[in-house]
Amino acid sequence: MGFSIRKAYANKNKHTKEITSQTFVCYKEESQGIDKRDPLVKNPRQEVRCGYGARFSIKLDRISGKYIACDFVEHHNHDLVPQDRIYMLPSQRQISTTQAIEVELTLESGIRLRSAYELFVQLDCEEQISNIFWADTQMIMDYAQFGDVVTFDTTYKLNNEHKHFGSFVEFNHHRETVIFSAALMYDETVESFTWLFQIFLEAMSNKAPKTIFTYQDAAIAKAIPIVIPDTNHRLFGMSTTQLSKSFNAFLMDYLNCDHNLMEFFMHFERVLYEKRYKELEAEYNLSQKLPKVSIPTLMLEQVAEIYTKTIFEEFQNEYVQSIETSIIGTIHDGESTIFTIRTVVDGKKR
């Protein structure tokens, strides 16, 4: 656990320029100043300082010529940064020459820390590999948190031999893509998808998703009710199509048809690393920066402390639009009432 510090002030001897006293504070000390930019900017500055007085002061002892502690306030009114995200603190965003050389050698050699994998292989009648499934510990943990809804996609084709990359993915609480598991599909039959869904269920401690989105495919449609009959099966909609396209575009930067099996796994680890780094970065920002509340209402101030930045901004936009909405017409047809409303979106009435 840790936090960053900054220099609050220092007193110097006017003649020798020697520092006679100095105070260090956590970089979240004091309150955020007024943002002097246009209040209607789309990306307002997030608030970092949260108004508390943790500090450490020293002064020069004229007799001994050494600095001594003269004031120390330990209390923090915010969460400290966990060990796995300390390197993101402003005071830790530098590496030594030795560390830089180690990073360079690691990248050149392709060496990476290996995670514990759940790896399953399906063989055909000639004892040849037909399909491969894998999930690591972090994928399984992510599924336990965010796996109520799953998007299964095999539209990303790795090569001209029709070998498809299959992925079980969804959004996390930062609206970032989270990967639950992956597969290499050498054939796409009912039997293969049935095997795949059974292995997926086994790896996830037999917790079936409540809803699964897939593209339209007869083999998938037959396999789902066999393995997970209580799961709602839906075809891709706008949001899932966007998720699929963005994730496939992301894969193109790392995976190509020239990779053999070992190279594929090595490059896929880079995909996982990039996605997980983004989540760590979002978690760090969440713990250190407060979302900008555009209207100081009790409701917005409460949810700002609970929601992630992305979800809060979506909620706040909907909330602001709701209070700017007015009813301009009403039609009664006996059994129901139809309201015509006017709202303001981006400064324009609709």
Contacts in CASP RR format, 6 or more apart in sequence:
PFRMAT RR
TARGET T0000
AUTHOR 0000-0000-0000
METHOD contacts of the structure
MODEL  1
MGFSIRKAYANKNKHTKEITSQTFVCYKEESQGIDKRDPLVKNPRQEVRC
GYGARFSIKLDRISGKYIACDFVEHHNHDLVPQDRIYMLPSQRQISTTQA
IEVELTLESGIRLRSAYELFVQLDCEEQISNIFWADTQMIMDYAQFGDVV
TFDTTYKLNNEHKHFGSFVEFNHHRETVIFSAALMYDETVESFTWLFQIF
LEAMSNKAPKTIFTYQDAAIAKAIPIVIPDTNHRLFGMSTTQLSKSFNAF
LMDYLNCDHNLMEFFMHFERVLYEKRYKELEAEYNLSQKLPKVSIPTLML
EQVAEIYTKTIFEEFQNEYVQSIETSIIGTIHDGESTIFTIRTVVDGKKR
1 80 0 8 1.000
1 81 0 8 1.000
1 82 0 8 1.000
1 83 0 8 1.000
2 80 0 8 1.000
2 81 0 8 1.000
2 86 0 8 1.000
2 89 0 8 1.000
3 26 0 8 1.000
3 27 0 8 1.000
3 28 0 8 1.000
3 76 0 8 1.000
3 80 0 8 1.000
3 81 0 8 1.000
3 89 0 8 1.000
4 26 0 8 1.000
4 27 0 8 1.000
4 89 0 8 1.000
4 90 0 8 1.000
4 91 0 8 1.000
4 92 0 8 1.000
5 24 0 8 1.000
5 25 0 8 1.000
5 26 0 8 1.000
5 27 0 8 1.000
5 56 0 8 1.000
5 91 0 8 1.000
6 24 0 8 1.000
6 25 0 8 1.000
6 26 0 8 1.000
6 27 0 8 1.000
6 29 0 8 1.000
7 22 0 8 1.000
7 23 0 8 1.000
7 24 0 8 1.000
8 23 0 8 1.000
8 24 0 8 1.000
8 25 0 8 1.000
8 29 0 8 1.000
8 55 0 8 1.000
9 22 0 8 1.000
9 23 0 8 1.000
10 19 0 8 1.000
10 21 0 8 1.000
10 22 0 8 1.000
10 23 0 8 1.000
11 19 0 8 1.000
11 20 0 8 1.000
11 21 0 8 1.000
11 22 0 8 1.000
12 18 0 8 1.000
12 19 0 8 1.000
12 20 0 8 1.000
13 20 0 8 1.000
18 60 0 8 1.000
19 60 0 8 1.000
20 59 0 8 1.000
20 60 0 8 1.000
21 57 0 8 1.000
21 58 0 8 1.000
21 59 0 8 1.000
21 60 0 8 1.000
21 70 0 8 1.000
22 57 0 8 1.000
22 58 0 8 1.000
23 55 0 8 1.000
23 56 0 8 1.000
23 57 0 8 1.000
23 58 0 8 1.000
23 71 0 8 1.000
24 55 0 8 1.000
24 56 0 8 1.000
24 57 0 8 1.000
25 53 0 8 1.000
25 54 0 8 1.000
25 55 0 8 1.000
25 56 0 8 1.000
26 52 0 8 1.000
26 53 0 8 1.000
26 54 0 8 1.000
26 55 0 8 1.000
26 76 0 8 1.000
27 48 0 8 1.000
27 49 0 8 1.000
27 90 0 8 1.000
27 91 0 8 1.000
28 48 0 8 1.000
28 49 0 8 1.000
28 50 0 8 1.000
28 51 0 8 1.000
28 52 0 8 1.000
28 78 0 8 1.000
28 288 0 8 1.000
29 49 0 8 1.000
29 51 0 8 1.000
29 52 0 8 1.000
29 53 0 8 1.000
29 54 0 8 1.000
29 55 0 8 1.000
30 49 0 8 1.000
30 51 0 8 1.000
30 53 0 8 1.000
31 49 0 8 1.000
31 50 0 8 1.000
31 51 0 8 1.000
32 47 0 8 1.000
32 48 0 8 1.000
32 49 0 8 1.000
32 50 0 8 1.000
32 290 0 8 1.000
33 49 0 8 1.000
35 44 0 8 1.000
35 45 0 8 1.000
35 292 0 8 1.000
37 44 0 8 1.000
37 45 0 8 1.000
39 294 0 8 1.000
44 292 0 8 1.000
44 294 0 8 1.000
45 292 0 8 1.000
46 285 0 8 1.000
46 289 0 8 1.000
46 290 0 8 1.000
46 291 0 8 1.000
46 292 0 8 1.000
46 309 0 8 1.000
47 289 0 8 1.000
47 290 0 8 1.000
47 291 0 8 1.000
47 292 0 8 1.000
48 288 0 8 1.000
48 289 0 8 1.000
48 290 0 8 1.000
50 77 0 8 1.000
50 78 0 8 1.000
50 290 0 8 1.000
51 77 0 8 1.000
52 75 0 8 1.000
52 76 0 8 1.000
52 77 0 8 1.000
52 78 0 8 1.000
53 73 0 8 1.000
53 75 0 8 1.000
54 73 0 8 1.000
54 74 0 8 1.000
54 75 0 8 1.000
54 76 0 8 1.000
55 71 0 8 1.000
55 72 0 8 1.000
55 73 0 8 1.000
56 69 0 8 1.000
56 71 0 8 1.000
56 72 0 8 1.000
56 73 0 8 1.000
57 69 0 8 1.000
57 70 0 8 1.000
57 71 0 8 1.000
57 72 0 8 1.000
58 67 0 8 1.000
58 68 0 8 1.000
58 69 0 8 1.000
58 70 0 8 1.000
59 67 0 8 1.000
59 68 0 8 1.000
59 70 0 8 1.000
60 66 0 8 1.000
60 67 0 8 1.000
61 67 0 8 1.000
61 68 0 8 1.000
78 287 0 8 1.000
79 287 0 8 1.000
81 88 0 8 1.000
81 89 0 8 1.000
81 284 0 8 1.000
81 287 0 8 1.000
81 288 0 8 1.000
84 280 0 8 1.000
85 280 0 8 1.000
85 283 0 8 1.000
85 284 0 8 1.000
85 287 0 8 1.000
86 92 0 8 1.000
87 93 0 8 1.000
88 280 0 8 1.000
88 281 0 8 1.000
88 284 0 8 1.000
95 103 0 8 1.000
106 112 0 8 1.000
110 266 0 8 1.000
112 266 0 8 1.000
112 269 0 8 1.000
112 273 0 8 1.000
115 136 0 8 1.000
115 137 0 8 1.000
115 138 0 8 1.000
116 136 0 8 1.000
116 137 0 8 1.000
117 134 0 8 1.000
117 135 0 8 1.000
117 136 0 8 1.000
118 133 0 8 1.000
118 134 0 8 1.000
118 135 0 8 1.000
118 136 0 8 1.000
118 140 0 8 1.000
118 203 0 8 1.000
119 132 0 8 1.000
119 133 0 8 1.000
119 134 0 8 1.000
120 132 0 8 1.000
120 133 0 8 1.000
120 134 0 8 1.000
120 199 0 8 1.000
120 203 0 8 1.000
121 129 0 8 1.000
121 131 0 8 1.000
121 132 0 8 1.000
121 133 0 8 1.000
122 129 0 8 1.000
122 130 0 8 1.000
122 131 0 8 1.000
122 132 0 8 1.000
122 133 0 8 1.000
122 192 0 8 1.000
122 195 0 8 1.000
122 196 0 8 1.000
123 129 0 8 1.000
123 130 0 8 1.000
124 130 0 8 1.000
129 186 0 8 1.000
130 186 0 8 1.000
130 187 0 8 1.000
130 192 0 8 1.000
131 183 0 8 1.000
131 184 0 8 1.000
131 185 0 8 1.000
131 186 0 8 1.000
131 187 0 8 1.000
131 192 0 8 1.000
131 195 0 8 1.000
131 196 0 8 1.000
132 183 0 8 1.000
132 184 0 8 1.000
133 181 0 8 1.000
133 182 0 8 1.000
133 183 0 8 1.000
133 196 0 8 1.000
133 199 0 8 1.000
133 200 0 8 1.000
133 203 0 8 1.000
134 181 0 8 1.000
134 182 0 8 1.000
134 183 0 8 1.000
135 143 0 8 1.000
135 180 0 8 1.000
135 181 0 8 1.000
135 182 0 8 1.000
135 200 0 8 1.000
135 203 0 8 1.000
135 204 0 8 1.000
136 272 0 8 1.000
138 272 0 8 1.000
138 276 0 8 1.000
139 179 0 8 1.000
139 180 0 8 1.000
139 181 0 8 1.000
140 180 0 8 1.000
140 203 0 8 1.000
140 204 0 8 1.000
140 205 0 8 1.000
142 172 0 8 1.000
142 178 0 8 1.000
142 179 0 8 1.000
142 180 0 8 1.000
143 168 0 8 1.000
143 180 0 8 1.000
143 181 0 8 1.000
143 204 0 8 1.000
143 207 0 8 1.000
144 204 0 8 1.000
144 205 0 8 1.000
144 207 0 8 1.000
145 172 0 8 1.000
146 170 0 8 1.000
146 171 0 8 1.000
146 172 0 8 1.000
146 173 0 8 1.000
146 178 0 8 1.000
147 170 0 8 1.000
147 180 0 8 1.000
147 207 0 8 1.000
147 209 0 8 1.000
148 209 0 8 1.000
148 210 0 8 1.000
148 211 0 8 1.000
149 170 0 8 1.000
149 209 0 8 1.000
149 210 0 8 1.000
149 211 0 8 1.000
149 212 0 8 1.000
149 213 0 8 1.000
150 168 0 8 1.000
150 169 0 8 1.000
150 170 0 8 1.000
150 180 0 8 1.000
150 209 0 8 1.000
150 211 0 8 1.000
150 212 0 8 1.000
150 213 0 8 1.000
151 168 0 8 1.000
151 169 0 8 1.000
151 170 0 8 1.000
151 212 0 8 1.000
151 213 0 8 1.000
151 214 0 8 1.000
151 236 0 8 1.000
151 240 0 8 1.000
151 243 0 8 1.000
151 244 0 8 1.000
152 166 0 8 1.000
152 167 0 8 1.000
152 168 0 8 1.000
152 212 0 8 1.000
152 213 0 8 1.000
152 214 0 8 1.000
152 220 0 8 1.000
153 166 0 8 1.000
153 167 0 8 1.000
153 169 0 8 1.000
153 214 0 8 1.000
153 215 0 8 1.000
153 244 0 8 1.000
153 247 0 8 1.000
153 248 0 8 1.000
154 164 0 8 1.000
154 165 0 8 1.000
154 166 0 8 1.000
154 167 0 8 1.000
154 183 0 8 1.000
154 185 0 8 1.000
154 188 0 8 1.000
154 215 0 8 1.000
155 164 0 8 1.000
155 215 0 8 1.000
155 244 0 8 1.000
155 248 0 8 1.000
156 164 0 8 1.000
156 165 0 8 1.000
156 166 0 8 1.000
156 167 0 8 1.000
156 248 0 8 1.000
156 251 0 8 1.000
156 255 0 8 1.000
157 163 0 8 1.000
157 164 0 8 1.000
157 165 0 8 1.000
158 164 0 8 1.000
158 165 0 8 1.000
158 184 0 8 1.000
158 255 0 8 1.000
158 256 0 8 1.000
158 257 0 8 1.000
158 259 0 8 1.000
158 264 0 8 1.000
159 257 0 8 1.000
160 257 0 8 1.000
163 184 0 8 1.000
163 185 0 8 1.000
163 186 0 8 1.000
164 184 0 8 1.000
164 185 0 8 1.000
164 188 0 8 1.000
165 182 0 8 1.000
165 183 0 8 1.000
165 184 0 8 1.000
165 185 0 8 1.000
165 251 0 8 1.000
165 255 0 8 1.000
166 182 0 8 1.000
166 183 0 8 1.000
166 184 0 8 1.000
166 185 0 8 1.000
167 179 0 8 1.000
167 181 0 8 1.000
167 182 0 8 1.000
167 183 0 8 1.000
167 247 0 8 1.000
168 179 0 8 1.000
168 180 0 8 1.000
168 181 0 8 1.000
168 182 0 8 1.000
168 200 0 8 1.000
169 177 0 8 1.000
169 178 0 8 1.000
169 179 0 8 1.000
169 180 0 8 1.000
169 243 0 8 1.000
169 247 0 8 1.000
170 177 0 8 1.000
170 178 0 8 1.000
170 180 0 8 1.000
170 243 0 8 1.000
171 177 0 8 1.000
171 178 0 8 1.000
171 243 0 8 1.000
172 178 0 8 1.000
172 279 0 8 1.000
173 308 0 8 1.000
173 311 0 8 1.000
174 278 0 8 1.000
174 279 0 8 1.000
174 282 0 8 1.000
174 283 0 8 1.000
174 286 0 8 1.000
174 308 0 8 1.000
174 309 0 8 1.000
174 310 0 8 1.000
174 311 0 8 1.000
175 310 0 8 1.000
175 311 0 8 1.000
176 275 0 8 1.000
176 278 0 8 1.000
176 279 0 8 1.000
176 282 0 8 1.000
177 243 0 8 1.000
177 246 0 8 1.000
177 247 0 8 1.000
177 250 0 8 1.000
177 275 0 8 1.000
178 275 0 8 1.000
178 279 0 8 1.000
179 271 0 8 1.000
179 272 0 8 1.000
179 275 0 8 1.000
180 204 0 8 1.000
181 200 0 8 1.000
181 203 0 8 1.000
181 204 0 8 1.000
182 268 0 8 1.000
183 196 0 8 1.000
184 264 0 8 1.000
185 192 0 8 1.000
185 196 0 8 1.000
188 217 0 8 1.000
188 219 0 8 1.000
189 219 0 8 1.000
190 219 0 8 1.000
190 222 0 8 1.000
190 223 0 8 1.000
192 219 0 8 1.000
193 219 0 8 1.000
193 220 0 8 1.000
193 222 0 8 1.000
193 223 0 8 1.000
193 224 0 8 1.000
194 223 0 8 1.000
194 226 0 8 1.000
194 227 0 8 1.000
196 223 0 8 1.000
197 223 0 8 1.000
197 224 0 8 1.000
197 226 0 8 1.000
197 227 0 8 1.000
197 228 0 8 1.000
198 227 0 8 1.000
201 207 0 8 1.000
201 208 0 8 1.000
201 227 0 8 1.000
201 228 0 8 1.000
208 228 0 8 1.000
208 230 0 8 1.000
208 231 0 8 1.000
209 228 0 8 1.000
209 231 0 8 1.000
210 231 0 8 1.000
210 232 0 8 1.000
211 231 0 8 1.000
211 232 0 8 1.000
211 233 0 8 1.000
211 234 0 8 1.000
212 224 0 8 1.000
212 228 0 8 1.000
212 231 0 8 1.000
212 232 0 8 1.000
212 233 0 8 1.000
212 234 0 8 1.000
213 234 0 8 1.000
213 235 0 8 1.000
213 236 0 8 1.000
213 237 0 8 1.000
213 240 0 8 1.000
214 220 0 8 1.000
214 221 0 8 1.000
214 224 0 8 1.000
214 233 0 8 1.000
214 234 0 8 1.000
214 235 0 8 1.000
214 236 0 8 1.000
215 235 0 8 1.000
215 236 0 8 1.000
215 244 0 8 1.000
216 235 0 8 1.000
216 236 0 8 1.000
221 233 0 8 1.000
224 231 0 8 1.000
224 233 0 8 1.000
225 233 0 8 1.000
236 244 0 8 1.000
250 271 0 8 1.000
250 274 0 8 1.000
251 271 0 8 1.000
254 267 0 8 1.000
254 268 0 8 1.000
254 270 0 8 1.000
254 271 0 8 1.000
254 274 0 8 1.000
255 264 0 8 1.000
255 267 0 8 1.000
255 268 0 8 1.000
255 271 0 8 1.000
259 267 0 8 1.000
282 308 0 8 1.000
282 309 0 8 1.000
282 310 0 8 1.000
285 309 0 8 1.000
286 308 0 8 1.000
286 309 0 8 1.000
289 309 0 8 1.000
290 304 0 8 1.000
291 304 0 8 1.000
291 307 0 8 1.000
291 309 0 8 1.000
291 312 0 8 1.000
291 313 0 8 1.000
291 316 0 8 1.000
293 300 0 8 1.000
293 301 0 8 1.000
293 304 0 8 1.000
293 316 0 8 1.000
294 300 0 8 1.000
294 316 0 8 1.000
294 320 0 8 1.000
295 319 0 8 1.000
295 320 0 8 1.000
295 323 0 8 1.000
299 319 0 8 1.000
300 316 0 8 1.000
300 319 0 8 1.000
303 312 0 8 1.000
303 315 0 8 1.000
304 312 0 8 1.000
307 315 0 8 1.000
321 343 0 8 1.000
321 344 0 8 1.000
321 345 0 8 1.000
324 343 0 8 1.000
324 344 0 8 1.000
325 341 0 8 1.000
325 342 0 8 1.000
325 343 0 8 1.000
325 344 0 8 1.000
326 341 0 8 1.000
326 342 0 8 1.000
326 343 0 8 1.000
327 339 0 8 1.000
327 340 0 8 1.000
327 341 0 8 1.000
328 340 0 8 1.000
328 341 0 8 1.000
328 342 0 8 1.000
329 339 0 8 1.000
329 340 0 8 1.000
330 337 0 8 1.000
330 338 0 8 1.000
330 339 0 8 1.000
330 340 0 8 1.000
331 337 0 8 1.000
331 338 0 8 1.000
331 340 0 8 1.000
342 349 0 8 1.000
342 350 0 8 1.000
343 349 0 8 1.000
343 350 0 8 1.000
344 350 0 8 1.000
END
